[in-house]
């Protein structure tokens, strides 16, 4: 029996590994604050090889008592109450549920929200909690955490899956209700300093949980009949499909698209083996989709969308795009680094004499191309469920142009309508139009040419200064997507975008800042833009993002800084802006996922006199030597490059390196490292030999 991880939305809510975009790491580390009773909880959410989850296993908990003094008890109680308050607040802020679990979802949310006054009043009283109360509250916290996880999953999962698995999901709601009720039963309210009003409310909520524990909600028999009929019959009665559409809240084209994406996540998370159950759901969705299109083809579609709907295709998942062409892959192949590309694109790259992986820049151990059959089958499934025809020719790595303009799936009239809204619409219209252009520019190379030729770039640049944060995000991301086309880079810069992008990098929302950093990286591929971007003050803002951004934001910032630092003048700017300190912090944090980027930037800065001085003052020798001993081939190479720069002309750094055991590590690197690593290691060993001879002569 094979068990696989469930879809990303489920996995994320239960604290296990999630599917991630290539090159976009997701931080799945979980920290548990120290509690009076340390709770070590393991939750698992698994999927059987038929693509459906084994219902969430009961948490297995072990506890170890740790004695704490009165001050620690007080602090622990305050921390616990804060976490309970945050849990109820998170539940109260959940969006309304629009699927067959609506009633169970709403009841649990309503009851959990009513617990909030208990924690707020106790927290405001500043009184300590005794051990029994803390133990009960810890159990309640675990129950509320389970509730939050279940509610998030139910509200974001596949509606068809929820419908087909209603009994198991109802059982899970019942288990969570029992868990919370059991925790409430442990609380002795006479030991708490509560107002009469709050105490009465909590006792009432407890009574509601007790009653809910004693009954199981009845299921919709008609829904079961309709589901069975729709699965069995090739062409079900329209009345059956209408009822399913309404009960499952799959009434519009947008609803169908969201459900398709949810099913797609299930395929991805099942490692390409979703089983027969997925086929049943996919078939059901297709029948409901056909009915929706027949009954109301323009449901919830704006005027702008009506002009585009027959021309556009669903958004292609990033995992299915070739990293070189950004187009849907027909013949995906794997190179020696484990990355997947469209065969024709990577072959062209190799034929040009390149010996590195385009995405990771790692040296390829060999040039053999291995077919990625799993991904190919996933792409075929996605195309079938979304009504997309697989490309008849392999994805092209060039933008397709003809003498009379660009060949594109864009309707120029519809694009012009969007640009009219950008120029003269109100804030809401501008936001929607910028968002539509953002998606169109992401889809394929032809769209990027078409949108630029229509004159969108100057209008998008103007929206970078919009006071509406979401509009600003859409505008900068649309420019990022358009900048993938090399000819668009010049148009963006000529429109005066660089200062405005830097301003977004400094003052925008986190998503806008991340995408601004990525845009600057894209533009900096052209050498003259490196100078302009550096002069516009981008580097200090990138360093700030490197320090405080999300994992994705840090990656974007580091990539931009590295590329900008190829220009000598920007190296000095980066050093003066204080980049060395955060780079050293990232280098020492092996679990932070930024060691590669930190070393690459340090290696390029060490070639500058000011960079060499600043790095030397940060005392990096111990960590550099350690990386040379134990790091990846690329990191060992960059560590050796930094060490060589520091040791050249500095006997103290050489002496310290020798004391820390660098000589043996460098000898091994000179034999087994990359070509560049061998050269750097050999040069440092030569310096060490010289200083040793000099000492002997004295």
HELIX and SHEET records of a PDB file:
HELIX    1   1 UNK A    8  UNK A   13  1                                   6    
HELIX    2   2 UNK A   70  UNK A   92  1                                  23    
HELIX    3   3 UNK A  102  UNK A  113  1                                  12    
HELIX    4   4 UNK A  116  UNK A  125  1                                  10    
HELIX    5   5 UNK A  131  UNK A  156  1                                  26    
HELIX    6   6 UNK A  159  UNK A  164  1                                   6    
HELIX    7   7 UNK A  166  UNK A  185  1                                  20    
HELIX    8   8 UNK A  189  UNK A  191  5                                   3    
HELIX    9   9 UNK A  196  UNK A  213  1                                  18    
HELIX   10  10 UNK A  221  UNK A  232  1                                  12    
HELIX   11  11 UNK A  238  UNK A  247  1                                  10    
HELIX   12  12 UNK A  253  UNK A  269  1                                  17    
HELIX   13  13 UNK A  275  UNK A  296  1                                  22    
HELIX   14  14 UNK A  303  UNK A  308  1                                   6    
HELIX   15  15 UNK A  318  UNK A  320  5                                   3    
HELIX   16  16 UNK A  343  UNK A  351  1                                   9    
HELIX   17  17 UNK A  373  UNK A  385  1                                  13    
HELIX   18  18 UNK A  412  UNK A  424  1                                  13    
HELIX   19  19 UNK A  427  UNK A  443  1                                  17    
HELIX   20  20 UNK A  445  UNK A  453  1                                   9    
HELIX   21  21 UNK A  456  UNK A  463  1                                   8    
HELIX   22  22 UNK A  469  UNK A  482  1                                  14    
HELIX   23  23 UNK A  486  UNK A  494  1                                   9    
HELIX   24  24 UNK A  497  UNK A  507  1                                  11    
HELIX   25  25 UNK A  510  UNK A  523  1                                  14    
HELIX   26  26 UNK A  527  UNK A  535  1                                   9    
HELIX   27  27 UNK A  538  UNK A  548  1                                  11    
HELIX   28  28 UNK A  551  UNK A  564  1                                  14    
HELIX   29  29 UNK A  568  UNK A  576  1                                   9    
HELIX   30  30 UNK A  579  UNK A  588  1                                  10    
HELIX   31  31 UNK A  590  UNK A  592  5                                   3    
HELIX   32  32 UNK A  595  UNK A  605  1                                  11    
HELIX   33  33 UNK A  609  UNK A  617  1                                   9    
HELIX   34  34 UNK A  621  UNK A  630  1                                  10    
HELIX   35  35 UNK A  633  UNK A  647  1                                  15    
HELIX   36  36 UNK A  651  UNK A  659  1                                   9    
HELIX   37  37 UNK A  662  UNK A  672  1                                  11    
HELIX   38  38 UNK A  675  UNK A  697  1                                  23    
SHEET    1   A 3 UNK A   3  UNK A   5  0                                        
SHEET    2   A 3 UNK A  46  UNK A  48 -1                                        
SHEET    3   A 3 UNK A  53  UNK A  54 -1                                        
SHEET    1   B 2 UNK A  37  UNK A  42  0                                        
SHEET    2   B 2 UNK A  60  UNK A  65 -1                                        
SHEET    1   C 3 UNK A 340  UNK A 342  0                                        
SHEET    2   C 3 UNK A 332  UNK A 334 -1                                        
SHEET    3   C 3 UNK A 370  UNK A 371 -1                                        
SHEET    1   D 2 UNK A 401  UNK A 402  0                                        
SHEET    2   D 2 UNK A 405  UNK A 406 -1                                        
END                                                                             
